[in-house]
Amino acid sequence: MRNLITALSLAAFSAAGFAADAVAQTEKQATNWHAIIMFCIFVAMTMGITYWAASRTKSTSDFYTAGGGITGFQNGLAIAGDYMSAATLLGLTAMVYTQGYDGYIYMLCFFAGWPIILFLMAERLRNLGKFTFSDITAYRLDQGKVRTMAAVSSLTVVCFYLIAQMVGAGQLIKLLFGLEYNTAIFVVGILMMVYVTFGGMVATTWVQIIKACMLLSGGTLVMFLAFGQFGFSFNTLLDKAMAVHKLGDKLMYPGALLKDPVTAISLGLGLMFGTAGLPHILMRFFTVTDAKEARKSVLYASGFVAYFFNVIFLMGLCGILIVGQDPAFFEGGEIGKKLIGGGNMVAMHLAKAVGGDMLLGFLAAVAFATILAVVSGLALAGASAISHDIYARVIMKGQASEASEIRVSKIATIVLGMVAIVLGILFEKMNIAFMVGLAFGVAAAANFPVLILSMYWKGLTTKGALVGGYSGLISAVLFVLFSKSVWVDVLGNAAALFPYTQPALFAMPIAFLTAIVFSKMDASARAKQEIEAFEDQYVRAQTGYGAASASNH
């Protein structure tokens, strides 16, 4: 099987330079009963939570934000659960195994987005928003037009991220569980629909918390068992790894991952600001009681994510020696040292090497649960964009009853689930790298500029927000479409029309520039009212006065 670094690390993130020509195909393995039994236990536990959550989900506040009653610690775990996908565990471990220190630098790109969210956004998000980040962008602007624009860009991000996760799930589960690809897609899709439809944000939050705990504990256990074989000495581990790795001393040299500085900068911008524009991450800040808990949740999430990245780094280095030197994990014996299941299975091989089939089964179940939790968060973000922004605020002009809004949200969840299943099956053999590049590109170029300008710049007007948002959205899509990863690798053209694979460096300035220019040019009476309304927004953003408070249960 071809190396799966692209198919899985890019199933959750975009990485220039690693796009394979097609999604790597996995061979169906023997049924892993340990993994299936442990996954069934996880599903039974989360179904119980969904049943409990359903009795608490009576209002729109309960459905979208768990009544705003989640603590900072719980929300931090849930955000970490949302953020750490199966690709984090499998793709990034494989990257450290093959690239060494570059894999660690790559992880830091993802981490760089959290300080932006902590210092610039978390407090204002909680004070200004209620259910979705569109509440903030439309706070003093034309509700209908701005919400429609925000909902369109959110759904674009959600759909492409959703496809990537579903295709990744099918390929991964076919390998780990021995299930058919289509069966795996149906299982993920149906379970996601059940969690979100019946339990809303309460169930989704607890699924993410349980999954985060399983991922952190499982990864830590594998790391300790593996690292212990080297006396918990980092120097010993490094010396031995460099002695056997094909890169030698260069294993700990940075810089070989991305070939040119423009792609590196564009990737960094996309990962940093894309994180701050992902709708399913932003939505989590409305689940806490107040702005103080919002800040705490980012702090806890940052801690959990940073800790897990270090665990992965050690797992990748241990894998070089424990997996990379063991003939049992090679196809056709030791000749060529080609790993069974590709380099992407390093974390799974390491679990089996240090803990046997039981630990392998547990980690496989965690990987499946991880995809399920991320897909549930995405589905809820997409459903809320349809029901809260488009239906309740644009179509019904704020006159929709809570019952009808929840009903529309549940219908939207089921439709999104069916769409995800169909697209997951249709895109089985397609390159999914460009979809995730598109998701991060759109989040960084369409959502982030308008969101940050609406919070910090009083001069933003409806016209500026609309032109900026749509230009960021369209330019990001076109740059990805015309790049090598789509124009050449997928569509089969001779040469790319756009020379780089990452859109953020080019699409973000377009969004900011057009938003500012068109706002400055807008001399209408409405524009003057919107600028004057910034003072009221500023007071609310700083104090939280008038912000939605937690529901009592």
Number of C-alpha atoms within 10 A of each C-alpha: 14 17 21 26 26 28 30 31 27 29 32 30 25 26 26 21 17 17 23 19 16 17 24 23 18 20 14 17 15 12 14 17 14 17 24 20 14 18 22 12 13 20 17 12 13 21 19 13 18 26 15 15 23 20 10 18 23 16 17 22 24 24 28 29 27 27 26 26 21 25 16 25 18 20 28 29 27 30 30 28 30 29 23 25 30 27 27 24 30 24 29 29 32 32 26 27 30 23 24 26 21 20 23 22 15 20 21 16 16 23 17 17 21 21 16 14 21 18 12 15 21 26 23 24 26 32 26 28 22 22 27 27 32 26 21 25 27 24 20 21 24 18 19 15 17 24 27 21 23 29 27 21 25 30 23 19 29 27 22 22 25 33 26 30 30 29 31 27 29 25 28 31 24 24 23 27 23 18 21 15 21 17 14 22 26 20 14 24 25 14 19 25 25 20 29 29 27 21 27 32 30 28 29 32 27 22 29 29 22 21 31 28 17 21 25 21 14 18 20 19 17 27 25 15 18 24 21 12 13 15 10 13 11 12 10 11 20 18 12 16 24 19 14 14 20 12 15 14 14 15 22 16 13 15 15 12 19 18 11 12 10 14 21 21 15 22 27 22 25 34 29 24 26 26 25 28 31 24 29 27 19 21 26 31 35 32 29 27 20 23 24 13 23 29 23 21 28 25 18 20 25 22 15 20 25 16 13 21 22 15 20 29 23 24 30 30 30 29 29 24 21 21 26 25 15 16 15 15 23 19 16 13 13 15 9 9 15 19 25 19 24 19 23 29 25 32 29 25 24 27 29 18 21 20 16 12 18 15 21 25 25 21 27 28 27 28 27 25 26 28 26 29 30 27 32 32 32 30 31 30 28 26 28 32 28 25 25 26 30 21 21 22 19 19 13 13 13 13 11 16 13 15 12 14 20 27 15 19 27 23 17 22 29 21 15 23 25 16 16 26 23 17 19 26 19 12 15 22 14 18 24 34 28 31 28 27 33 28 31 33 37 33 31 31 37 35 33 23 25 32 23 17 18 23 21 16 14 16 19 27 29 24 23 24 32 25 23 28 30 23 22 35 29 16 22 30 22 16 24 25 23 20 21 24 28 23 19 17 20 16 12 11 13 10 13 18 15 16 12 21 26 32 30 33 22 17 26 30 15 23 30 24 17 21 28 22 15 19 22 15 12 17 11 9 8 14 23 13 13 19 17 14 15 21 12 10 21 17 14 16 23 13 14 21 12 11 16 19 20 19 14 7 7
